[in-house]
């Protein structure tokens, strides 16, 4: 089983602290805005 980590992008975040840390440490596969995250999750279903 594979996993995918998606982070919210800085532009669509109110506070980017936690997503930034995840991106900086390489724990994120994709960075997307909030609407794109919803579409991506539906696509992965």
Secondary structure, DSSP 4 states (H G I P E B T S, - for coil): -----EEE-GGG-S--HHHHHHHHTT--SEEE-HHHHHHHHHHH-
